[in-house]
Amino acid sequence: MKSPLTPYSNLKVVTACSLTLMLSCSKNDSAQTPHANSTDPFANEVVVHSLVDFDSTQQLDWLSSASADFSTKHQAQGKNLEVEFSSEHNISALRIQPNTPWDLAAYKNYNLAFDVDNTGDESIHLYLSLENPQGEIQKRSISLPVDYSGTVYFPLKGVEAETATGLWGDAPPWKTKDSHMVWRSWRASQVNLNTIKSLTFSTIGTLVDKKVAIDNIRLRQNPQTESDWLVGILDKFGQNAKLDTALKVHSEEQLKSAAQQELSDLAKSSGMPDRSRFGGYTAGPKLAATGYFRTEKVDGKWWMVDPDGYLYFSHGPANVRMANLTTITGIDYQAPEIRVVRDDETTPEDSMGIIKIADSVKQTRFVTSEVRNNMFEWLPSYDDPLADHYSYRRSTHKGPVAHGETYSFYRANLERRYGETEPESYVKDWHQVTLDRMRDWGFTSFGNWVDPAFYEHEERIPYFANGWIIGNFKTLSGKTNHWGLMPDPYDPVFTERAFATIEEIAENVKSSPWCVGIFIDNEKSWGEREGSVEARYGVILDALSKSVTDSPAKSAFTKFLTSKYSSIAQLNQSWNTELADWSELENGVTFTGHSDMLIQDLSTMLEMLGEQYFTVVHNTLEQVLPHHLYMGARMANWGMPDEIIKASLKYSDVLSFNIYEEGVQEHFWKFLEDVDLPVTIGEFHIGTATDSGLFNYGIVHAANQTERANMYRKYMASVLDKPYMVGAHWFQYVDEPITGRSFDGENANIGFVTVTDIPYPELIQAVKDVTSTMYPKRYGK
């Protein structure tokens, strides 16, 4: 057995050739080897099945849309389909559904491909959803630049489609001119697409109409698996080892030189004019100063007001920390004590910093994922000076590795970049550089999830504190649980854990006026705003299926129902059920159908659930942190039922939504004008996978870095012209690891800076363009 201090390169027992064998080597029962003179594996593509032929009059009957315009157009080689997606709809979609679902069970090792032209004036972030007869969906997306004309594809069957890589966006499987579609988010597990019921092309949250021409939707045989696919994809700096980009670092000397140049430039910066010490607008009116941040409506627009009484708009990066910038190495330890979780913990797994691993634990290491372990050209031996950046995840949310060793290339690069004059001095240097950047770039605050070291730094920037309510309380399950099960807020243990979390926040904040407000939790799985009854009210249906002795929520809902209905017979009549008595309801009920009155009651109970949650959180904050704004529940637009928005209004000082779209569409968010409360965007971003070296664009796609910057400008313009908006926070400060963050594999180009801590110049210039003008533009004077 090797010494536990042996360099990791000796652990890479799987070579490029053996990786191919391990991945079933993809001899590709149906695939053909490309022509010997061809460099593109699809130069001689083999079509195994044509899905849609727009020359067929019969197949044109498969097309439908209530939100996009479409027509066929004659081309030299036949008809194609021209589609105009409308910005007047939040989701503009074209559905293609054959009379009989496509039965693909006989085919193996294939990819879905289609030819597409971007015929509009802007790039298009195009989605394609595949639905099976059970209504389960896989969704992929891509950004197509202006004047794009080519073939778009993604593997659907075979090694490249089915290997569990632990990546949010997979590495392109073949070296081809064809464009690779990425997952909309995580790989949709257990969705059987042997039969496909429909295809849906769509756009989401666009600010202008988008146009494409689509043709030749087909299945193609997969080429042979490339021997170096997933092997050595990361260099020693955590960069894409197989692609050169404009900001790629090739040596430590180059990294240090870039750092010195930036430090010199930052030293010359005087920041933005007309700013108060808190970042407020000194050229605007001076309002009442309370010593803490508050909100006020001024001339028909909502504003925050800083502690000195100046108008304040909160803009800056969220997730300015290194807690979740590690990536899974493919190594684990046969030491169960390292995975113990206590019920009294207040920090969730993905928010934990570097966990030091004892040498005795390292002695028990083994390769738990050869696929993961082979992704790295380099990892330091345990006695290397850069081994301080190893850590551990006791559990993961997604991916093939349930728990294991991690490494932070970003932290390692900070040590290379700034050196280490005392233990972790490079972290202090990072704090100072980050603060200098914030001022130079014109940001007025940190967003959620900021390193608490910034709370008390001698040079301060306003910030938002945050906490998660975690613990051993009862939970409820919706149809889809994006980040985990929904807490049961009726459980007294939930109240206890809320107090513990908020009390810990208070100890860190120390009633500081630099703390703008408090975020508690994030993107809870309340349910969908639209869709099936199960999608909208899954958590309530789950509660009703439980016994009153097992579920505090069920007990509360039973009391509501028995007070509303005078008898079980009356409830049966309303719900179209046949319950024998109240005890049957108390023991747990499920439904085969949903009457209108049942749906109405489900809606009422969802609002009750929200009321209970917000009551607990608000009242605890009011008791422990009375001077700071409660920023609401950070609802995602996939999880913001009207009932929960309504429940939150009474208890939130500022509403918060994570809006991952191209901008804040006037029509879709118009309801917030009637709500008449200040609103902040807890998260948004734009990324690209074309010239960043990363494999995933992020949630909102740009065609390249230049367009990424332009899309940021347009997004912020759509925010600043809304009278209810008082802030917008970009997620996140640093690019995610190319090999995926440890908790869930997210690996997108969504940072202001690269893994080597080098800012993206196009995006930073766009930031300065926005921040230097946002106050006079918004105030209008």
N, C-alpha and C positions, 0 to 999 in steps of 0.2 A: 504494500500500500504506500502511496506517495505521502511525503510529509505534508502536513496541513499548510505549510508555508511555501509549498511549491507554486511557481507561477501558474496562473490559470491556463496559459496556453497548453500546458501538459494535460489539462483535463479535457481538452477538446478532442475526445476520442472518436468523434464522427467526422470524417473528411467529407469533402464536397461529393465525392462518389458515393460514400456510404450513406450520406444524407438522402441522396436520390433513392437508394435502395430502401432506406427507412420509410420514405414517403411512398412506398409501393413502387418506386422507380418510374411510375407512369410509363410503362411500355406502351400505354395508350392503345388498347385493343382496336380502336377505330382511328387512331391518329396516323398521320403521314409525316415522314421526315421532310423538311423543306428541301427544295431543289439545291443541289450542291453549290450552284453559282449564286444563290440568293442569300442576302444577309438578313432579310426579314422573314420570320417564320410563317407569316401570313401571305407571303408573295404568291403562293400557290394554294390558297385556302381551299378547303374541301367543305362544301355546304352539305350538312346532313339533313336539314329540314328547313323549308321556307315557312315562316310563320305568317307573314302578311305580304300580299302582293297588291299594290295599289292600282294595278292595271285591271284587277278583277272587280267588275261591277257588284258581284255578290258580296265580296269581302268589304266593300265600302259601306255596306249596311251594318258592319260590325262597329263602326265609329259613332261615338256620341259625346256630347259635351254641353253643359249648361253655362260654362264660364270661359270658353275659348272658341275662337272662330277657326274654321278649317275648310280646306277645299283641295281638290287635286289639280295638278298642273302638268301639261304635256311637256316632256323633256325628250331629248334625242333618243334616249334608251327606254322610253315609256313614261308613265305617270309617276310623280312623287306626291307626297302629302305636305301641303303648306299649312302651318299652324301659327296663329297669333294668340299668345297668352296675354290675358287682360290684367292690368294692374288695378282694375276696379274690383277685383276679387282677391281675398287673402290667399286662397288656393285656386289657381286657374288650371284646369285639368282637361285632358282629352283621354277618353277611355276606349280601348279596343278590346271587344269581347266577341269571340267567335260564337256561332250557334252551338257548337259542340266544343267543350274545352280541349285544348291541345294535350294529347296523350304522348308523353315523352319517355315513358318507362323503358322503352326498348333501346334508347340511346345511352351511350356512355361517353365520358370525357369530351365535353363540348362547352363552348362558350356562346353566349348570346351576343350578336352584333347587329348594328344598323348603320346605315350611311346617313349623315346629317350635314346640313349647311346652316350656319348662322346667317340669316338674311336680314337681321335687324341692325340697328345703329350702335348697340351696346353688346357687351358679352352677355351670355345667358347662363344662369345656374339652372341646369336642367335635371329634373328628377325622373326616374323610371321605377315604377312599382310593379312587382309581379305578385299576383294573387292566386291562391289555390282554391279549390271548391269549398274548403272549410272557412274561407274568409281570412286566412292567414297571409301575411304580406312580407315580402322582402323588398327593400327600397334602396336604390343606389342613385348616385348623383355625380355631376361633372360640370365644370365651367368651360364653356366654349367661347373663345375670343371672337371679336368682330372679324368677319370674313372667314371664319373657320369653315373648312370643307374637308371631310374625311370620314373615317370609320371609328365608331365608338364600340367598345366591347367590355365584357366582364366574364370570367369563368363561372359556369353554372353547375357543372358536374366534373368530377375528377380531382386529382391531388390538389391542384391550385385553388379549387373552390372549397375543398373540404378540410384542408389541414388547419388545425387549431394553432394559430401563430401567436395569439395573445395580442394582436395589433388591431387597433380601431380601424385603420386603413391599411390594407395589405400592400406589401411591396409589389410593384408591377411584375407579373409572372414571366413575361417574355420581352425580349428586346425588339420592339416593333414600332413602326411609325403610327400605328393605330393607337387611339387614346383610351386609357383605362378608366372605367367608372369605379368609384369607391363606394363603400357602404355609407348609407345615410348617417348611421351612427354605428352601434355595435352590430356584429354579425347576428342575424336573426336565427336563433337556434331552433332546431326541431321543426322547421318549416319545410314540409315535403313538397317539392316542386316537380315531382314526376308527372303531375297533371297541372297545367296552368289554365286558370279560368279567364284571366284578363291581363292586359298590359295597360298601364296608365302613365302617360307623360304629363308632367306638371311643373309649375313654378310656385314659389311660396313668397309672399310678402314683397313683391317687386314694387318699385316706385314708378317704373314706366313699362309699357307693353313690350313684350319680347317675341321675336319671330324666328322660326326654324322651318327648314324643309327636311322631311324624313323620308327615307326610302329603304327598301330591301331589308326588312327585319327578318333575321335568320339565325339558325344555329350552325356553328362551324365546329369541325373537329379541332380539338386542342393539339397544338404542336407537342413535341416531346418536352418533358420537364427539363428546364435548364439546370445544369449541374451545379451552378453557383447560386441558384435561387435561395434566398434566405441565409446564405453563408457569407460571413464577413461583410455584412452590410453597414457596420458601424466602425469608424476609425477610432484612434485613441483619444480624440477630442469629442467623441460622441456625434460626429458629423456623418453624413452619407459618404461612405467610403468609395462608392462607385460613380459618383456624380460631382463634377466641379460646379460650384456656384460662385457668384460675385463676391460673397462674404466668407468663403471657405478659408479656414486657417490651415496652413501647412507646416508650421513650426512654432515652438514656444517663443522664439525670438519675434516672429511676426505677431503673435498674440500680445506680447509685452509692448511691442512698438505701437500697436493699435491702442492699447490702454493708455500709454503715455500721451499719444496725440489727443485722445478724447479728454483726458484729465486737463491738458493744456487748454483745450477749447472751452471746457466747462468753467475753468478758472476765470475766463474773460467774460463770462455771461453775467448780465445784470438782471435777468429774468424779465417778466412782463411788467409794463407800466400800469399805474392806477390800481394797484393791488394792496389791500390791507394786510396786516400780519397774518391773518387767517385765510387770505386768498380772496376776500370779498372785493367788491367793486367800489373804489373810493371816489370815482367820478360820478357815481349815482347818488341817490338821496341817502341821508343819514337817518336811520330809523331808531326806534328805542333799543338800547343795548341792555341785554339781560345777563350777560356774562356766559351764556351758553347759546348754542345754535337753536333756532326756532324757525317757524314758517309764517309767512304773511302773504296775503294777496295784494299786489300793488298794481294799480292801473289795469286791472283785469287779468293780470298774470300772477301765477303762483311763484314765489321765491322762497328759498331759504334765506335767513338773515344770520350773519355771523355774530359771534359774541360781542363785537364792538358796534353792531348796528348797521353794518353794510350789507347790501344785496349780495347774495352768494349763490353760485351755481356749482354743484359738485361734479367735477369731471376728472377722471384719472383711471389708473389700472387697478383691477382686482387681482387677488391672488399674488401679491408681492411677497413671496416667501419661497422657501426651498423645501417645504415639508413634503410636497407631492411631485418632486422632480426626479425621483429615483425610478429606475427601471429594473424589471426582473432579470436576473442573470442566468436562470436555469439551474441554479444550485439550491439545495435545501439541506437541512440538518436533521439528523435522527436524534433530536433533543426536544421532546415535547414541552419541557418547561419554558421554552422560549415563546410558546404560543398560548400561554395562559392569559385569559381575559378576565378582568375583575368587574363586578357589577357596579362599583362606585366610580368607574372611569368617566371623565367628562370630555375627553378628546377622542374623536373618531379615528379610525385606522389611517385614513388618507391624510389626516392633518398632523400626524406625528412626525417629528423631526428624525434626525439620524439616531438610530438605535445601535448602541455599541454592542458588539457580539464578543462574548468571552472566547478565549482561545480553546477552552475545553469544549465549547459548542462547535467551533470550527473543525475540531478533530473529527466530528461525526458527519462531515459534509458528504454529499453525493449528488450526482447529476440527476435532477428530477425531470428536466426537459432538454433533450439533446437539440431540438429545434431552436429553443431559446438560447442555449449555451453557445451554439455555433453562429449566432448573429454577430458576435463581437470579434473584431480583429485583435483586440487587446483588452485585457482586464488586469489590474495590478495583482501581484502576489500579496499575500497578507502581511509581509514584512516591508512592502514598498511604502515610501512616504505618502503616496496617494491612496493608500488602503483605508485611510480615515473616512473615506466617503462610501464605504460599504454600510449597509443597514439591513433591516429585515421587515417584512410584512407578515403579520400573523394571519391575515386573511385578505383575500381579494374579492372584488365585486364581479369581475368578469375575467374570462380567459382560462387557459388550460392548466395554469399553475395556481393551486388553491392557497398556497403560502410559500414563502421562500426568500432567499437572499436578494438584495437589491444593490444597485450602485448609482451614484449621482455624478454624471459627467459634468454637470453645470458647476457643482461645488468644486470638483477637481480642477476645472478650468479657472475658477476664481483663484484657487491657490497658485496655479501656474501664472495667472495674469498679474496678481498683486504680491505674490510671495507670502511667506509666513515668518514674521519677526517675533511673534509670540503665539501661543496656541490659538488657532483659528483667527488670527489677526486679519486674514483675508475677508472674513465675514464682516468685520467692522469696516474694512475698506469698502465692501459692497454696500453696506448701509449708507455710508457717506456719498458714494458715487450715485446711488439711487436717489437720495435726497437732492443732490445737485442736478441730476437729470430732471426730476420733477419740476424744479423751479425753472430750469432752462427751457423745458418743453412747454411750460405754461399750465401744467395740471394744478388743480386746486385741492385735490384730496386723493388719498388712497381709497380704493373700493373695499369690498368685503375680503376677508381672509388676508390681512396684512400681518407680517411678522411683528409680534408684540414688542420687539426691540425698538420699533419706531414710535411706540407710545410715549417713551420717556427720553428719546434722543434729544440732545441739547438744541439741535436745529430741527424744528418740528414742522410737520405738514398735518392738516386735519385728517382724521381717519374715522373709519367705522369699525366698531368692535363686533365680534360675532360669537355665537355659541351654538352647539348642537345639543338637543335634548336626547340623550341616549341612556339606556339602562334596561333593566329587566322588568319592563312593564308589558301589559297586554297589547296586542297589535291587531290590526285589521288588514285584510288583503283585498286589493282591487283586482280588476281583470288584468291590468298591467301595473307592475310595481317597479317603476323606473330606477329608483335608488334604494329601494327596500320597502318593507311593510310600513303601513301607516300606524303611528302610535294611537292607542286608545286614550284620548284625553280625559275620559271619565275615570280612568284608573287612578286611585290616589298615589300610586307609585310614580305616575307621570308628573303629577304636581310636585312630588318630592324631588324628582330629578330635574325639573325645570328650575326649582329654587337652587339646587346645587350648582347647576350650570350658570345661572345668572349671578349668583353670589361670587362665583369664581371670576366672571367677567368684571364685576364691580371691584374686586381686589386688584385686578390688572389696570383698570381704567382710573381708579382713584379719583373719581369725580372730575376728571380733567376737562376743561373747556375745549380742548383740542379734539375730543371725541364728539363727532357730529351726531351719531346715533348708533343704534344697536340692531343688527340683523340676528334673528333667531331662526335656525333651520334653513332649508333651501329646497325648492322644487319637490315638495311633498306630493305623494301620489293620492291626491284628493279624488281624481277621476278626470275624465275627458270633458271638455266643454260641449262637444257634440258627439254623435255616434249612437251606438246601441245603448239600451238600458243598462246592460252589464258594464259597458265602457264608462258610462256616466256615473252610475251608482253602485259600482262593484263593492266598495268598502261598506256600504249600508247593507247590501244583500249578504255580504259575509257576516256582518254582525247579526242579522236576523237568522242566519243559519246556525248560530251558536246558542248555547243555553244561557239563561240569565245568571246562572251560578258561575259560568266560565268567562263571561264577557260583561264588563261594566257598561259598555255602550249598549249592549242588548238590553240590559236592565233598564237603562234610561229610556230607550225607545219603547220598551214594553209599557212603561208608565205613561208615556205620551199616548200610545195607542189605546190603552184602557181608559184614559181620560177623554179621548176623542170619541170613541165608539161605546155606546151604552151596552152593547152585547156582542158576543162573538158572531152572532147571526148578522148583525149590521156590518161588521167588518168583512164577513164572507161575501155579503152582497156587493160591497164596494170593491173588494179585491178580486171577486170572481174565484174565490177559493172555497174549500170545504173543510175547514178546521173544526175539529170536534168540540174543542173548548179552549179557554185561555191557556191552560197548561200545555197544550200542544204548541201554541205559539211560544210559550216560555221555553220549551225544550229545544226549539229550533225548527225553522221552516225554510224550504226552498221552493222555487217557483218554476213552472213550465211556461207560463205566460205572464204578461204584465198589463193589467187593466189601467185605464186612465187614472182612476183614483189611487191605485197602488203607486203609480209613477209620481203622482202628486205628493203622496205621503213619503215616498223615498226622497223626493226633493226637500221636503220639510225636514226630514231627519238628517240629510246631508248638511243643511244649514245649521241644525242643532249641533252637529258634530263640530262644524267650524266655530260656532259660537263658544262651545266649551273649550276648544283649543285656544282661541284668541283670548278668552277670559282668563285662562290660567297664565298664559304668557304675559299679557298686558298687566294683569294685577301684580304679578311677581316683579316685573320691571318697574312698575309704579312704586312698589315697596322698596326695592333695592337700588334702583337707578332712576330716581325721579326727575333728574335734570336733563336727561338725554332722550332724543327722539326715538320712538319705536318705528322701525322702517318696514313693518309688515312682513309678509311671508315669502317674498321672493318667488312669486308664482311664475312657472313657465307657461308659454301660451298653449302647450299641450295639456296642461294641468291646472286650469283656472276656471272651474265651474262657476257659473253666475252665483250659485248659492254661497260659495266660499268667498267670492269677492264681496257679496252683500254682507256676509258675516264679519268680514275684516274691516268694514268701513267704520264701525263704532269704536274700534280699538286701536287703529293704526294712526300715527301722526303723519306718516308718509306711506303711500302704497308703493310696492316694488314689484316689477315684472322683469323677467329675463326675456328679452325680445331678440331672438336670433333670426332676423330677417334682413332684407336689404335696406330697410328703413322703417320708420313708424308711419304706416299707412293711415292717411287721414280718416278714411271711411271705417276701417276696421277697429280703430281705437277711439272713435268718436264718443263712445259711451262714457269715456273718462271726463269729458267736459261736463256731462250731467252729474257725474259723481261729485265733482267739485272738491277734490282733495289734491294736494300735491303728489306727484308721482316721480319716482326715479327708476331708471333702468339699471337693474342689478348686474346684468351681464349682456354684452353683445360682442361680436368680433367678426372679422373677415380674414380669410386665409387663402393660401394658394399652394398647390403641389407641383407647379411647373418649374419654378426657378428658385425654390427654397431648399431643395434637397430632402424635404419631408414627403411622406407618402399620402398624407391626408390634408385636405384644404381647411378643415374645420367645419363648422356647421353652415356657415355662409361662404360661398366660393367666389374667388376672384380669379381672373385668367393669369395674372402675373403681379409682381410687386408694384408696378406703376398703377395698375388698375385697383389693386388693393388699397392704395393710398387714396385714389379718387373715390372709391366706394365709401371709405371712411368719411371723407368730406361730405358726401351726399347723405350718409346716414345721420351725421351730426346736424346737418342743416334741417333734416326732417324732425329732429328732436327739439332743436332750439326754437322752431317756429310754433311749437305746441304750447298753449298757455298754461297747461297743467304740469309740464315737465320742470323738475328742479335739479335733475342730475342724470348722468349716464356714465356707467363704469364698464370699461373694456376688460374682457376676460381673455388673456391674462398677460402678465408682465413678460414672461419668458416662454419661448417655444416649448411645447411638450417634447419629451424624448422621442426620437425617431422610432425606437423600439417599444414605445408605449409607456405611459406612466404605470407604476406598479399596481395601483388599485384596480384599474380597469382597461388599460391598454390604449387610452387616448394618445394620439401621436400626431397632432396637427400643428401647422404653421400659424399660430395665433398669437405669437409674442411680439412685443416691441423690440425684443433683443433675441439673438440666436443663443444656442447652447454654449457658445464661447463668449457670451455677454457682449456681443457687438450689435449696436442698434441698426435697424433697417432704415437706411437714409430716406427713402421715398416716403415711408410711413411717418417718420419723425417730422419731416418737413410739412406733411399734411397736418399733423397734430399742431405744430406751431401756427400754421395758417388758421386753424380753427380757434385755438385758445387765445390768439392775439386779437381776435375780433369778436369773440362770443359775447362778451358783456355789452359792448355798444350795440351790437346787432339785436341782442335779445331785449335789452332795455329800450332800444329804439330812440335813444337821445344822445 
